[in-house]
Amino acid sequence: MPKDTKRMLRKQSITGFNLISMPAIQLTPQEADRFIDCIYDQSVMKNYARTEKMSKPTQYFRHMGFGDGKFLYPGERFDESKYKKQWTHNRIVLEAKKIRGCVAVFDDDLEEGIEGPAFKAHLMKIIAKQIANELEFASYMSDTVGYQGLNGGTAWCPDDIESLWDGWRYQITHSQVGQRYHNQVCGGADVKQACYEGSGAEWTLPGDIVEQAITAPFNQEFKYAQMIKNMPAKYKSAFGLENMVFLNNDLVTQDYITALSNRATALGDAVFTGKVAPQYGRVPIVDVPLMPTNLGPDAVALDSYGIIGTGAYTDVMLTFKDNLIIGIQKEIKMEPQRSASDECTYFFYTMKVAYAIENINAVVLTVCLTHKC
């Protein structure tokens, strides 16, 4: 009897079975061919970051600048007192941290379960996608000082990889004079508060990425526009707006598209129908699904923004491509370990990564932005 026929007869005789790795689920014969995983690669920010290969656990970058004072003087006014003898400098540190994990693939699951031997290859793809997602979230929201424990939040515990680094968001919001990530050569990031309405507010109409006045002439205010204005001119000239990027959750992009669709313009129609990729002016708008939309609360103190699960706010970041840095000392390594007693193979995965920002002054971050769910 052909092997395929035997296999078909054997499958027809099965009334139900369990995967060892999913013991609470009984699978029917109709489910025995393949499964559909719901893990999707949502990591986007890595595509706009620079990957730095690290030969050692710690790597340094040094900024140099002229500091205060002029560099050129009228000839008749120039003397020894105007010699430029000391420059300013700033050091950026990439410190790689080890992260590990393990998954078990049981023999019976490969021999009799879903997809057969292909189950292992499918599982490896799921692992890779999930690792990318967890690293993306950690790159943005990590902190080593218990910041997430403020204002009713929950600090990262030692078992969370988010406790290993200070992520990009923490670095940006703690980059002013006297703070840990202030760049003494270039300066700090420009952090905007979209929900603030008090003295010195950045916006006439706080709230969503696009707001419309309720009185004539019913003008619309685009927060993307203000962010571009606040990006230092030297970076716009050096890199060009087309080489910058807005990074935000897809809900923010959808709010922007909805606002454009309400305008009878060629751009609004083109973006709404998908003929043109979303952008504001010459700056592309990129969806980052893993940027949180449950940040908060609404308060005047800047440290009150960015606590997960305490509000319904989100962020928008404007920077140039490759300004964010991902340091990799050890790329992901997967090693199998056979266990005859458990009748399975354990797959251990290890990598060492770090996060930094090349020029934090070339970042404009809008926090406490509202969005329509």
N, C-alpha and C positions, 0 to 999 in steps of 0.2 A: 504494500500500500504506500503510495507516495507520502513523503513527509508533510507536505502541505495539507493533504487530506486528513492525516492523523491529527495535525494541529487543529484543524477546523472541528473535527469530531470531539477532540478534547475540550475545546473552548465551549462547544455546545453543551457539554455535560456539566459545565461549571454553573452552579446556581448563585455563587457569590464568594468573594474572598476579600481579605484585608491585606493592604500593604503594611509591612512591618514599620515603615517610616510614617504611616498614617493609620495607626491602629483603630482609631475611633470611626473610620469610614469603611463601610462595606460596599465594594464595587460590584456592579452587575456585569454580565457578559457584554452588554452594549457599551460599557465603559472600558473594556479591556484593550482597545486598540491604541488609543492615544489620550493625552490630556491637554487641556489648554491652560497655560499658566497666565496669571494676571499680574505678573511682575514686568513692568515696562521700564526701559531705560529713560529716566526723566532728567538725567544729568546734562545740563546745558552750559553752565558757567565755565566748565573746563575747556569748552571750545573757544572761549574768549580770554583764556588765561595762558600765560607762558609756562611751559614745563621746564624746570631747571634740574638737570641731572646733578646729583650730589655725590661726591666721592667720599665725604665724611659726614658724620651725624649732624655737624653744625657747619654752616657755610655763611659767610659774611659778604655783604655788598656795602660799598662806601660811596656816599654822595659827597661831592666837594662843591663849594661855592665861594664867591668873593666876599660875602658878608656885607656889612653896612659900608656906606661911602661910595664915592665915584671911582671909576677906573681911569678916566681921561680928564685932563685939566688943560686950561690955556697954557701955552708954552711959557709965557712970562710969569705965570703964577705957580709953576711947578717947581717944587724943591724936595728935599729929603723927607720932610714931614708928611709928604703925600705918597711915599712909597707904600705899595701894598705888600706887607710882610707876613700877614696871617690870613689864612683862609678859613672859612667855616666848613664843617664836615658833619656827616650824620651816618650812622651805621645801621643797616638793616640785617636782622638775624633770621636765618632759616634753620630751624632746629627740628630735625626729623624725629618722629615718634613711631614706635613699632605698634602695629595692630595685627591681631590674629583671629582666626576663626576655624571652625571645623564642621564638616557635614559627613554623615554616614550614608553609604550606599550599600544596601543589603543584597546578598546574592539572590534570595528568593524574589525580591522586587525586580531584579534584572531578568531572571529566568521565567517567571510566571506572571509578573505584573504588567502594568501599563507600559506599552511601547517596547517591551523586551529590552535587549541590549541598548537600544537608542535612548532609553530612559536616562542613562548616565550622561550622555552628551547633552541631552535636553537640560538635565539638572545643572551641569556646568555652566550653561548659558544663563540660566536663572541666577546662579550664584554671582556671575560676573555683572549682571544688570543690577542686582541688589547691592553689591559692593559699590558700584558707581553711584547709586542713589544715596547710600548712607554717607559716602565721602563728600558728595555735593552738599548735603545738608550740613554736615560738620564743618565744611570749609567756610560756610557763611555764618552759622549760628554758634559755633563753639566759643567757650571762654573758660579760663583757668582760675577765675577769682570768685566764682559763685554769683556772677552777675544775674543769671537767670533766677536766682532765689529772691530777688528784690520784689517789692510791691505785690506780694501774694503769689509769686511764681515759685517754681521748683528748680533748685540748683541741680546741675548735672552731677550725678553720683560717680564714684570711681569706676563703675562698670560701663559708663557711657564714653564712647570715644570723643564726644564733644567736650569732655573735661581735659583733653590732652593739649589742645592748642587754644590760642586766641584767634577766632575766625575773622574773616574779612570785615564783617559788620562791626564786631567789637573794636577792631583796630581803627576803623573809620570814625566811629563815634567816640573814641578816646584818643584823638590826635591833635587836640588843641594845646596851646602853650601850657606846659606844666604836666601834661598827661603823658602816659607811657609811650604812645606811638606818634608823638609830635616829631615832625621832620625839621631839624634845626636849619637845614639849608633851604628847603622848598616851602615849608609851612605845613599846616594841617588841612584836612578835608573840609569842604563846605557842606555843613549839614543843615538842611531845611526842615521846618516843621509845618506840614501841610494843614494841620488842624488848629494851629494857633491863630487867634484873632486879636490878641492884645497889641500893646505898643510895639512898634517895630516889626509887625507881622510881614511875612514875605508875600502874602497873597491878598488880593482884594476879596476873593471868593474862596475860602478854605473848604477842604473836603476832598472830592474826587479828583482824578487826573484832569478832568474837564468839568468846569462848572459854568453855569449860565446865570447871568443876572436876572432878577425877577422884575426889574423895572426897565423901561425904555432907556436906551435902544437895545436892551437884552443882549449885551455883549457876552461872548464866551471867553473864559480864561483857561489857557492851556498851561499846566504846570511844567510840561516839557520845555516850553519856551523860556520860562524863568530859569530853569536849570541850565539851559544852554547859555543864557546871558551870564550866569554866575560862574561858568567854567572860565578860568583865567585865559585871557586872549592869547597868551604865549603858547598854550597847548593847542588851542584851536588852529593857530597858525602853523605850529610845528607838525602836528599830526593830521590835520584836516578833519572836518566834521564827519566825512564819510568813513573815517577810520575810528570813530568813536561809536559807542553803543549805549542804548538804554536797556538795562536789565530789570525786568519786573515780572511779577506773576501774570499769568495769562488773563486773569480777571481784570487787571488794570488795562491790558491791551484791548480787551473786549469793551470796556467802558469807553475807551478812546474811539474805537471803531463805531460804536453805537452813536457817539456824539457826532462823528463825521457823517454817518448815514442820515442824520437829521438835517444836514446842510445840502442844499442843491448845488453841489460843485462836482467837477470832474474828478478831483482827488477823492472826495468822499465816496463817489460811486465806484471808483477803481479799487480802493482799499476794501470797501464793503463786499465787493464781488470776488475779491481775491486776485484780481489782475495785477495789483501792485502790492508788494510786501509792506507791512506796516512800518512807517517811519514818520519822524517829525522833522520837517525840513530835509536836511541831508543825513540825519542820524537814524540808523536802523533801530527798530524796537524789537527786542528779542524776548520771547516768552520763557520764563524760568519757573516751571511748575512747582519746584520745591522751595521757592521763596515763600515764607509763611504769610498767611493772611489773617492770623489770629493774634497779632501783637497788640500791646497796649501797656498801660491805660492812657487816657487823655489827661495830661498834666503839664505844667509849665516846665518842670525839671526834665532835662534831656534824658537823664538816666531812666526815666519812667517809661520811655518808649523802647520797645523791643523785647518785652518780657512775654514769652510764649504762653498762650492760653489765658491772658488777662484782658483781652480786648478784641477788636475786629479791624485792626489797622494792618497796613503792609508798607513796603518800601519801594522806591525806584532809585536805581543807581545809574549815574552817567559817568563813564570813564572811557579811556582809549583802550583799544584791543591790546592784549598782552601786558597790561599794567598789573593785573592780578597774577600772582606767582604761585605755582604748585611745585614744591621741591620734592623730588623723588630720589631717595637714597637706594631703595630696593624696590624694584617693580614687583608686582604681585607674583608670588611664587606658590605653586600648588604642588604638594607632595603627598602621595598615597601611602597609607600604612595598612597592611593587611592584618586582619584579626581573624584567625581561624576559629577561635572560641566563640566570637560573636557572629561568625559567618557573614562578614561584611568587610568593606574597605573604607577606612576613614581618610577623607581628603582634608588635609590641613592647608590653610592659605595664610600667607604672611606678606606684609609690605611695610615700608617705612616712608612716611610722607610728612611734609611741612607746608605751611601757608604763610605768605607775606604779600605786601603790596610794594611795588617798585617806587612809585611816586604818589604818596597819599594825598598830596596837594592837587593832583589831577583827578580828584574824585568829587562829584557832587551827589550827595545822598539826600533824598527826600523821605522823611519818616512820617509816621502817623497819618498816612494817606488812607482815606476811606475808599471803599469799593462796593459795587453792587453785586450781591451774591447771585 
